[in-house]
Amino acid sequence: MGVEIIFKIAAIGILTTVINQILSHAGKSEIATLTNLAGLVIVLAMVLSMIGELFENVKLLFNLF
């Protein structure tokens, strides 16, 4: 799980930025904001799953529970 997660997050950021610029120039700023929020939610879900895996590994490492 090394560098590929950074590339995925960067790709989502670039994609949402491009969509935001296109929608902003088209006068659809509300939809552009929703697109940014959707990208943020996707990235947060990815990060939260990684944090969950980290806690599981720490529990296994120290034989907790």
N, C-alpha and C positions, 0 to 999 in steps of 0.2 A: 504494500500500500504506500509506496514512496511518493515519487514525483508526479505520478499520474493524477492524484487527487488535486494537486495544485493546478495542473493543466485543465482539469475538468472545471474547477472553480473559475479559472481565468477565462475559459471558453464561455461559460455562462455569463460572466461579467461583460465580455466583449459583445456577445449576442444581445444582451439586454440594452447595452449602450447604443448599439446600432438601431435596434427597434425603437428605442426612446428618441433618438435623433430624427428618425423617419416620421414617427408619429407627431413629434413636436413641430416639425416643419409643415406637417399637414393640418395643424391646428387641432389636433386631438390630444391635448396635454393631459386630460383626465385618464385616458386609456394608457398613455405613456407612463403615468405614475403607477397605475395598476400593474403594468408590465414589469416595472422595476420592483414592486413589492412581490410579485410572483417569483422573480429571479432571486430575491433575498430569501424568500421562504424555502425555495429549493436548496439553496446553499446552506441555510441553517439546518435543514433536515439532514443533509449530508454530514455536516459537522456533528450534529447531535448523535447520529448513528456511530460515528467514529469515537465520540466520547464514551458512549455506551460500551463499545468494544474495549476501550482502554480500561474502564472500570472492571469489566469481566476479567481481563488479563491480570489486573492488579489483585483481584480476589483470588484467582488461581495461583498467582505467584506467592502470595503470603498465606495461602490456605485459609482464607476467611470464609465463614459460613459453611 
